[in-house]
């Protein structure tokens, strides 16, 4: 039973280290997403946490579940939005998502 507890502790430590490493990368990222918009800068549609999660993986090889991304509401206009990623209990990092005209 002691070995099992030790293994679990080591696993949690590895997950925590991994989360911190991802956080360190995220903080320097500005994720650029191109979208179609009208003259007033409003998007035709919106950018969701799923879109952001997919782009983090394709552009930066960062695999972050969309459920871990905190966005007050879907992005509906051009510009920069700050998004928070809750990577692990007690570990979260903010990064920028810049939506530009397609």
C-alpha distances in whole Angstrom, upper triangle without the diagonal:
4,5,5,6,9,10,11,12,14,15,17,19,20,21,23,24,26,27,29,30,32,33,35,37,37,39,42,42,45,45,48,49,52,54,57,59,62,64,63,59,58,56,56,53,50,47,44,40,40,43,41,38,40,42,39,38,41,43,40,37,35,33,32,32,35,33,32,36,38,41,43,45,46,48,52,54,55,53,50,47,44,41,38,34,31,29,26,25,27,29,32,35,39,41,44,46,49,51,54,57,57
4,5,5,6,9,10,11,12,14,15,17,18,20,21,23,24,26,27,29,30,31,33,35,36,38,40,41,44,44,48,48,52,54,57,58,62,64,63,59,58,56,57,53,50,47,44,40,40,43,41,38,40,42,39,37,41,42,39,36,34,32,32,32,35,33,32,35,37,41,43,45,46,48,52,54,54,53,49,47,43,40,37,34,30,28,25,24,26,27,31,34,38,40,43,45,49,51,54,57,57
4,5,5,6,9,10,10,12,14,15,16,18,20,21,22,24,26,27,28,30,31,33,34,36,38,39,42,42,46,47,50,52,55,57,60,63,61,58,56,54,55,52,49,46,43,39,39,41,39,36,38,40,37,35,38,40,36,34,32,30,30,31,34,32,31,34,37,40,43,45,45,47,51,53,53,51,48,45,42,39,36,33,30,27,24,24,26,27,30,33,37,39,42,43,47,49,52,55,55
4,5,5,6,9,10,10,12,14,15,16,18,20,21,22,24,26,27,28,30,32,33,35,37,38,41,40,44,44,48,49,53,54,58,60,59,55,54,51,52,49,46,43,40,36,36,38,37,33,35,37,34,33,36,38,35,32,30,28,28,28,31,29,28,32,34,37,40,42,42,44,48,50,50,49,46,43,40,37,34,30,27,25,22,22,24,25,28,31,35,37,40,41,45,47,50,53,52
4,5,5,6,9,10,11,12,14,15,16,18,20,21,23,24,26,27,29,30,31,33,36,36,39,39,43,44,47,48,52,53,57,59,57,54,53,50,52,48,45,42,39,35,35,38,36,33,35,37,34,33,36,37,34,32,29,28,27,27,30,28,27,30,32,36,38,40,41,43,47,49,49,48,44,41,38,35,32,29,25,23,20,19,21,23,26,29,33,35,38,40,44,46,49,52,52
4,5,5,6,9,10,11,12,14,15,16,18,20,21,22,24,26,27,29,30,32,34,35,38,38,42,43,47,48,52,53,57,59,57,54,53,51,52,49,45,42,39,35,35,38,36,33,35,36,33,32,35,36,33,30,28,27,27,27,31,29,27,31,32,36,39,41,42,43,47,49,49,47,44,41,38,35,32,28,25,23,20,20,21,22,26,28,32,34,38,39,43,45,48,51,51
4,5,5,6,9,10,10,12,14,15,16,18,20,21,22,24,26,27,28,30,33,33,36,36,40,41,44,46,49,51,55,57,55,52,51,48,49,46,43,40,37,33,33,35,33,30,32,34,30,29,32,34,30,28,26,24,24,25,28,27,25,29,31,35,37,39,40,41,45,47,47,45,42,40,37,33,30,27,24,21,18,19,21,21,25,27,31,33,36,37,41,43,46,49,49
4,5,5,6,9,10,11,12,14,15,16,18,20,21,22,24,26,27,29,31,32,35,34,38,39,42,44,47,49,52,54,53,49,48,46,47,44,41,37,34,30,30,33,31,28,30,32,29,28,31,32,29,27,24,23,22,22,26,24,22,26,28,32,34,36,37,39,42,44,44,43,40,37,34,31,27,24,21,18,15,16,18,19,22,25,28,30,34,35,39,41,44,47,47
4,5,5,6,9,10,11,12,14,15,17,18,20,21,23,25,26,27,30,31,34,34,37,39,42,44,47,49,52,54,53,49,48,46,47,44,41,38,35,31,31,34,31,28,31,32,29,28,32,32,29,27,24,23,22,23,26,25,22,26,28,31,34,36,37,39,42,44,44,42,39,36,33,30,27,23,21,18,15,15,16,17,21,23,27,29,33,35,38,41,44,47,47
4,5,5,6,9,10,10,12,14,15,16,18,20,21,23,24,26,28,29,32,32,36,37,41,43,46,48,51,54,52,49,48,46,47,44,41,37,34,31,31,33,31,27,29,31,27,26,30,30,27,25,23,22,22,23,26,25,23,26,28,32,34,37,37,38,42,44,43,42,38,36,33,30,27,23,21,18,15,16,17,17,21,23,27,29,32,34,37,40,43,46,46
4,5,5,6,9,10,10,12,14,15,16,18,20,21,22,24,27,27,30,30,34,35,38,40,43,45,49,51,49,46,45,43,44,41,37,34,31,27,27,30,28,24,26,28,25,23,27,28,25,22,20,18,18,19,23,22,20,23,25,29,32,34,34,36,39,41,41,39,36,34,31,27,24,21,18,15,13,14,16,16,19,21,25,27,30,31,35,37,40,43,43
4,5,5,6,9,10,10,12,14,15,16,18,20,21,22,25,26,29,29,32,33,37,39,42,44,47,49,47,44,43,41,42,39,36,33,30,26,26,29,26,23,26,27,24,23,27,27,24,22,19,18,17,18,21,20,18,21,23,26,29,31,32,34,37,39,39,37,34,31,28,25,22,18,16,13,10,11,13,13,16,19,22,24,28,30,33,35,39,42,42
4,5,5,6,9,10,11,12,14,15,16,19,20,21,24,25,28,28,32,34,37,39,43,44,48,49,48,44,43,42,43,40,37,34,31,27,28,30,27,24,27,27,24,24,27,27,24,22,19,19,18,20,23,22,19,22,24,28,30,33,33,34,38,39,39,37,34,31,28,25,22,19,17,13,11,12,13,12,16,18,22,24,28,29,33,36,39,42,42
4,5,5,6,9,10,10,12,14,15,17,18,20,22,23,26,26,30,31,35,37,41,42,46,48,47,43,42,40,42,39,36,32,29,26,26,28,25,22,24,25,21,21,24,24,21,19,17,16,16,18,21,21,18,21,23,27,30,32,32,33,37,38,38,36,33,30,27,25,22,18,16,13,11,13,14,13,16,18,21,23,26,28,31,34,37,40,40
4,5,5,6,9,10,10,12,14,15,16,18,21,21,24,24,28,29,32,34,38,39,43,45,44,40,39,37,38,35,32,29,26,22,22,24,22,19,21,22,19,18,22,23,19,17,14,13,13,14,18,17,15,17,20,23,26,28,29,30,34,35,35,33,30,28,25,22,18,15,13,9,8,10,12,11,13,15,19,20,24,25,29,31,34,37,37
4,5,5,6,9,10,10,12,14,15,16,19,20,23,24,27,29,33,34,38,39,43,45,43,39,39,37,39,36,32,29,26,22,23,25,22,20,23,23,20,20,23,23,20,19,16,15,14,16,19,18,15,17,19,23,25,28,28,29,33,34,34,32,29,26,23,20,17,14,12,9,7,8,9,8,11,13,17,19,23,24,28,31,34,37,37
4,5,5,6,9,10,11,13,14,15,18,19,22,23,27,29,32,35,38,40,43,45,43,40,39,37,39,37,33,30,27,24,24,26,23,20,23,23,19,19,22,22,19,17,15,15,15,17,20,20,17,19,21,24,27,30,30,30,34,35,34,32,29,27,24,21,18,15,14,11,10,12,12,10,13,14,17,19,22,24,28,31,33,37,37
4,5,5,6,9,10,11,12,14,16,17,20,20,24,26,29,32,35,37,40,42,41,37,37,35,36,34,30,27,25,21,21,23,20,17,19,20,16,16,19,19,15,14,11,11,12,14,17,18,15,17,19,22,26,28,27,28,32,33,32,30,27,25,22,19,17,14,13,9,9,12,13,10,12,13,16,17,21,22,25,28,31,34,34
4,5,5,6,9,10,10,12,15,15,18,19,22,24,28,30,33,35,38,40,38,35,34,32,34,31,28,24,22,18,19,21,18,15,18,18,15,15,19,18,15,14,11,11,10,12,15,15,12,13,16,19,22,24,24,25,29,30,29,28,24,22,19,16,13,10,9,5,6,9,10,7,8,10,13,14,18,20,23,26,29,32,32
4,5,5,6,9,10,11,13,15,18,19,23,25,29,31,34,36,39,40,39,35,35,33,35,33,30,26,24,20,22,23,19,18,20,20,16,17,20,19,16,16,13,14,13,15,18,18,14,15,17,20,23,26,26,26,30,31,30,27,24,22,19,17,14,11,11,8,8,11,10,7,8,9,12,14,18,20,23,26,29,33,33
4,5,5,7,9,10,12,13,17,18,21,23,27,30,33,35,38,40,39,35,35,33,35,33,29,26,24,21,22,22,19,17,19,18,15,15,18,17,13,13,11,12,12,16,18,19,16,16,19,22,25,27,27,27,30,31,29,27,24,22,19,17,15,13,13,10,11,14,14,10,11,11,14,14,17,19,23,25,28,32,32
4,5,5,6,9,11,11,14,14,18,20,24,26,30,31,35,37,35,32,31,29,31,29,26,22,20,17,18,18,15,13,15,15,11,12,15,14,11,10,7,9,9,12,15,16,13,13,16,18,22,24,23,23,27,27,26,24,21,19,17,14,13,10,11,8,10,14,14,10,10,9,11,11,15,16,19,22,25,28,29
4,5,5,6,9,10,13,14,18,20,24,26,30,31,34,35,34,30,30,29,31,29,25,22,20,17,18,19,15,14,17,16,12,14,17,16,13,13,10,12,11,14,15,16,12,12,14,17,20,22,22,22,26,26,25,23,19,17,14,12,10,8,9,7,10,13,12,8,7,5,8,9,13,15,18,21,24,28,29
4,6,6,7,9,13,15,18,21,25,27,31,32,35,36,35,31,32,30,33,31,27,24,23,20,21,21,18,17,19,18,14,16,18,16,13,14,12,14,14,17,18,19,16,16,17,20,23,25,25,24,27,27,26,23,20,19,16,15,13,12,13,11,13,16,14,11,10,8,10,10,14,16,19,22,25,28,29
4,6,6,7,11,12,15,18,22,24,28,30,33,34,33,29,30,28,30,29,25,22,21,18,19,19,15,14,16,14,11,13,15,13,9,11,9,12,12,16,17,19,16,15,17,19,22,24,23,22,26,26,24,22,18,18,15,14,13,12,14,12,15,18,17,13,12,9,11,9,12,14,17,20,22,26,26
4,5,5,8,9,13,16,19,22,25,27,30,31,30,26,26,25,27,26,22,18,18,15,16,16,12,12,14,13,9,12,14,12,9,11,9,11,10,14,14,16,13,12,14,15,19,20,20,19,22,22,21,19,15,14,12,10,10,9,11,10,14,17,16,12,10,7,7,6,9,11,14,17,20,23,24
4,6,8,11,14,17,21,23,27,27,30,31,30,26,27,26,28,27,23,20,19,17,19,18,15,15,18,16,12,15,17,15,12,15,12,15,14,17,17,18,15,13,15,16,19,21,21,19,23,22,21,18,14,13,11,10,10,10,12,12,15,17,16,12,10,6,6,5,8,11,14,17,20,24,25
4,7,10,13,16,19,22,26,27,30,30,29,26,27,26,28,27,24,21,21,19,20,19,15,16,18,15,13,15,17,14,11,14,13,16,16,19,19,21,18,16,17,18,21,23,22,20,23,22,20,17,14,14,12,13,13,13,16,16,19,21,19,16,14,10,9,7,9,11,13,17,19,22,24
4,6,9,12,16,19,22,23,27,28,27,23,24,22,25,24,21,17,18,16,17,16,12,13,15,12,9,13,13,10,9,12,11,14,14,17,17,19,17,14,16,16,19,20,19,18,20,20,18,15,12,12,11,11,12,12,16,15,19,21,20,17,14,11,9,6,7,8,10,14,16,19,20
4,6,10,13,16,19,20,23,24,23,19,20,19,22,21,18,15,16,15,17,14,11,13,14,11,10,14,14,11,11,14,13,16,15,18,17,20,18,15,16,15,18,19,17,15,17,16,14,11,9,10,9,10,12,13,17,17,21,24,23,19,16,13,10,6,5,6,7,10,12,16,17
4,6,10,13,16,18,21,23,22,18,19,17,19,18,15,12,13,12,13,11,8,10,11,8,7,11,11,8,9,12,12,14,13,16,15,18,16,13,15,14,17,17,15,13,16,15,13,11,9,10,10,10,13,13,17,17,21,24,23,20,17,14,12,8,6,5,6,8,10,14,15
4,7,10,13,15,18,20,19,16,16,15,17,17,14,11,13,14,14,11,9,12,12,9,10,13,12,9,11,15,15,17,16,18,17,20,19,16,17,16,19,18,15,13,14,13,11,10,9,11,12,13,16,16,20,21,25,27,27,24,21,17,15,11,9,6,5,6,7,10,11
4,6,10,12,16,18,18,14,14,12,13,13,11,9,11,12,12,9,8,12,11,8,10,13,12,10,13,16,16,17,17,18,16,19,19,16,17,15,18,16,13,11,12,11,9,10,10,11,13,13,17,17,21,22,25,28,28,25,22,19,17,13,11,7,6,5,6,9,9
4,7,9,13,15,16,12,13,10,12,12,11,10,13,15,15,11,12,15,13,11,14,16,14,13,16,19,19,20,20,21,19,22,22,19,20,18,20,18,15,12,12,11,9,11,12,14,16,17,20,21,25,25,29,32,32,29,26,23,20,17,14,11,8,6,5,6,5
4,6,10,13,13,10,10,7,8,9,9,8,12,15,15,11,12,16,15,13,16,18,17,16,19,21,21,22,22,22,19,22,23,20,20,18,19,17,13,11,10,9,8,11,13,14,17,17,21,22,26,27,30,33,33,30,27,25,22,19,16,12,10,7,6,6,5
4,7,10,11,9,9,6,6,8,10,11,15,18,18,14,16,19,18,16,20,22,20,20,23,25,25,26,25,25,22,25,26,23,23,20,21,18,15,12,11,10,9,13,15,17,20,21,24,25,29,30,34,36,36,34,30,28,25,22,19,16,13,10,8,6,5
4,7,8,6,5,4,5,8,10,12,15,19,19,16,18,21,20,19,22,24,23,22,25,27,27,28,27,27,24,26,27,24,23,20,20,18,15,12,9,8,8,11,15,16,20,21,24,26,29,31,35,37,37,34,31,29,25,23,19,16,14,10,9,6,8
4,5,6,6,6,7,11,12,15,18,22,23,20,21,25,24,23,26,28,27,26,29,31,31,31,30,30,27,29,30,27,26,23,22,19,17,14,11,9,10,13,17,18,22,23,27,29,32,35,38,40,40,37,34,32,28,26,22,19,17,13,12,9,11
4,6,7,9,11,14,16,18,21,25,26,23,24,27,27,25,28,30,29,28,30,33,33,34,33,33,30,32,33,29,28,25,24,22,19,16,13,11,11,14,17,19,23,25,29,31,34,37,40,42,41,39,35,33,29,27,23,20,17,14,13,10,12
4,6,9,11,14,15,17,20,23,25,22,23,27,27,25,27,30,29,28,30,33,32,33,32,32,28,30,31,27,26,22,22,19,17,15,11,9,9,12,15,17,21,23,27,29,32,35,38,40,39,37,33,31,27,25,22,19,16,14,13,11,14
4,6,9,12,12,13,17,20,21,19,19,23,23,21,23,26,25,24,26,29,29,30,28,28,25,27,28,24,23,19,19,17,15,11,9,6,5,8,12,14,18,20,23,26,29,31,35,36,36,34,30,27,24,22,18,15,13,10,9,8,11
4,7,9,9,11,15,18,19,17,18,22,22,21,23,26,25,24,27,29,28,29,27,27,23,25,26,22,21,17,17,14,12,9,6,4,7,10,13,14,18,19,22,25,28,30,34,35,35,33,29,27,24,22,18,16,14,11,11,10,12
4,5,6,9,12,16,16,14,15,19,19,18,20,23,22,22,24,26,26,26,24,24,21,23,24,20,20,16,17,14,11,8,5,5,7,11,13,14,17,18,21,23,26,29,32,34,34,32,28,26,23,21,18,14,13,9,10,9,10
4,7,10,13,17,17,14,17,20,19,19,22,24,23,23,26,27,27,27,26,25,21,24,25,22,22,19,19,15,12,11,8,9,11,14,17,17,20,21,24,25,28,30,34,35,36,34,30,29,26,24,21,17,16,12,12,11,11
4,7,10,13,14,12,14,17,17,17,20,22,21,22,24,26,25,24,23,22,18,20,22,19,19,16,16,13,9,9,7,9,12,15,17,16,19,18,22,23,25,27,31,32,33,31,28,26,24,22,20,16,16,12,14,13,13
4,6,10,11,9,11,14,14,14,17,19,19,19,21,23,22,21,20,19,15,17,19,16,15,12,13,10,6,5,5,8,10,13,14,13,15,15,18,19,22,24,27,29,29,27,24,23,20,18,16,13,13,10,12,13,13
4,7,8,6,7,11,11,11,13,16,16,16,18,19,18,18,16,15,12,14,16,12,13,10,12,9,6,5,7,9,10,12,12,11,13,12,15,16,19,20,24,26,27,24,21,19,17,15,13,10,11,9,11,13,13
4,5,5,6,9,10,11,13,15,16,16,18,19,17,16,14,12,9,11,12,10,10,8,10,8,5,7,9,12,14,15,14,12,13,11,13,13,16,18,21,23,24,22,19,18,16,15,14,11,13,12,15,17,17
4,5,5,6,8,10,10,12,14,15,16,16,14,13,10,9,5,8,9,6,8,7,10,9,7,9,12,15,16,16,15,12,12,9,10,10,12,14,17,19,20,18,15,15,14,13,13,11,13,13,17,19,19
4,5,5,6,9,10,11,12,14,15,15,13,11,10,8,5,8,10,9,11,11,14,12,10,12,14,17,18,18,17,15,15,12,14,13,15,16,19,21,23,20,18,17,17,15,15,13,15,15,18,19,19
4,6,5,6,9,10,11,12,14,14,13,12,11,11,8,12,13,11,13,12,15,13,10,10,13,14,15,16,15,14,15,12,14,14,17,17,21,23,25,22,19,18,17,15,14,11,13,12,14,16,15
4,5,5,6,9,10,10,11,12,11,11,9,10,8,11,11,8,11,10,14,13,10,10,13,15,15,14,13,11,12,9,11,11,14,15,18,21,22,19,16,14,13,11,10,8,11,11,14,16,16
4,6,5,6,9,10,10,10,8,7,6,6,5,9,9,8,11,12,15,15,13,14,17,18,18,18,16,15,14,11,12,10,13,13,16,19,20,18,15,14,14,12,13,11,14,14,17,20,19
4,6,5,6,9,10,10,9,8,9,9,8,12,13,12,15,15,18,17,15,15,18,19,19,19,18,17,17,14,15,14,16,16,19,22,24,21,19,18,17,15,15,13,15,15,17,19,18
4,5,5,6,8,9,9,9,10,11,11,15,14,13,15,15,19,18,15,14,17,18,17,17,15,15,15,13,15,14,17,17,20,24,24,21,19,17,16,13,13,10,12,12,14,16,15
4,6,5,5,6,5,7,7,10,10,14,13,11,14,15,19,18,16,16,19,20,18,18,16,15,14,12,13,11,14,14,17,21,21,18,16,14,13,11,11,10,13,14,16,19,18
4,6,6,4,5,5,7,10,11,14,14,13,17,18,21,21,19,19,22,23,22,21,19,19,18,15,16,14,16,15,18,22,23,19,18,16,16,14,15,14,16,17,19,21,20
4,6,6,8,9,11,13,14,17,17,16,19,20,23,23,20,19,22,22,21,21,20,19,19,18,19,17,20,18,22,25,26,23,21,19,19,16,16,14,16,16,18,20,18
4,6,8,10,12,15,15,19,18,16,19,20,23,23,20,19,21,21,20,19,17,18,18,16,18,16,20,18,22,25,26,22,20,18,17,14,14,13,14,15,16,18,17
4,5,9,11,14,15,18,17,16,19,19,23,23,21,20,23,23,21,20,18,18,17,16,16,15,17,16,19,23,23,19,18,16,15,13,14,13,15,17,18,21,20
4,6,9,12,14,17,16,16,19,21,24,25,23,22,25,26,24,23,21,21,20,18,18,15,17,15,18,22,23,19,18,17,17,15,16,16,18,20,21,24,23
4,6,10,12,14,12,12,16,18,22,22,21,21,24,25,24,22,20,19,17,15,14,12,14,11,15,18,19,16,14,13,14,13,15,14,17,19,21,24,24
4,7,9,12,11,11,15,17,21,21,20,21,24,25,25,24,22,20,18,15,15,11,13,11,13,17,19,16,15,14,15,15,16,16,19,20,23,26,25
4,6,8,7,8,12,14,18,18,17,18,22,23,23,22,20,18,16,12,11,8,9,8,11,14,16,13,12,12,13,13,15,15,18,19,22,25,25
4,5,5,7,11,13,16,17,16,18,21,23,24,23,21,18,17,13,12,9,10,9,12,14,17,15,13,14,15,15,17,16,19,20,23,26,26
4,5,5,8,10,13,13,12,14,17,20,21,21,19,16,15,11,11,9,10,11,14,16,18,16,14,14,14,14,15,14,17,18,21,23,23
4,6,8,10,13,13,13,16,19,22,23,23,21,17,16,12,11,9,9,10,12,14,16,15,13,14,15,16,17,17,20,21,24,26,27
4,6,10,13,14,14,16,20,22,23,22,19,16,14,10,8,6,5,6,9,11,13,11,9,11,12,13,15,15,19,20,24,27,27
4,6,10,11,11,13,17,18,19,18,16,13,11,7,6,4,6,9,12,13,14,12,10,10,9,10,12,12,15,17,20,23,24
4,7,9,10,12,15,17,18,17,15,11,9,6,5,6,7,11,13,14,14,13,10,10,9,11,12,12,16,17,21,23,25
4,5,7,8,12,14,15,15,13,9,8,6,7,9,11,14,17,18,18,17,13,13,11,11,11,11,14,14,18,21,22
4,7,9,12,14,16,15,14,10,10,9,10,12,14,17,19,20,20,19,16,15,13,14,14,13,16,16,20,22,24
4,6,9,11,14,14,14,11,11,10,12,14,16,19,22,22,23,22,18,18,16,16,15,13,15,14,18,20,21
4,6,9,12,13,13,10,12,11,13,15,17,20,23,24,25,23,20,19,16,16,14,12,13,12,15,17,18
4,6,8,9,9,8,10,10,14,16,19,21,24,26,26,24,20,19,16,14,12,9,10,8,12,13,15
4,7,10,11,10,13,14,17,19,22,25,28,29,29,28,24,22,19,18,15,12,12,9,11,12,14
4,7,9,9,13,15,18,21,24,26,30,31,31,29,25,23,19,17,14,11,10,7,9,10,12
4,7,9,13,15,18,21,24,26,30,32,31,29,25,22,19,16,13,10,7,5,6,7,10
4,7,10,13,16,19,23,25,28,30,29,26,23,20,16,14,10,8,5,5,7,9,13
4,7,10,13,16,19,21,25,26,25,23,19,16,12,10,6,6,4,6,9,12,15
4,6,10,13,16,19,22,23,22,20,16,14,10,8,6,5,6,8,12,15,17
4,7,10,13,16,19,20,19,17,13,10,6,6,5,6,9,11,15,18,20
4,7,10,12,16,17,16,14,10,8,6,6,6,7,10,12,16,19,21
4,6,9,12,13,13,11,7,6,4,6,9,10,14,16,20,23,25
4,6,9,11,11,9,5,5,6,8,11,12,16,18,21,25,26
4,6,7,8,6,4,7,9,11,14,16,20,22,25,28,29
4,7,8,6,5,8,10,12,16,17,21,23,26,30,30
4,6,5,7,10,13,16,19,21,25,27,30,33,34
4,6,8,12,15,18,21,23,27,29,33,36,37
4,7,10,13,17,20,22,26,29,32,36,37
4,7,11,14,17,20,23,26,29,33,34
4,7,10,14,16,20,22,26,29,30
4,7,10,13,17,19,23,26,28
4,7,10,13,16,19,23,25
4,7,10,13,16,20,21
4,6,10,13,16,18
4,6,10,13,15
4,6,10,12
4,7,9
4,6
4
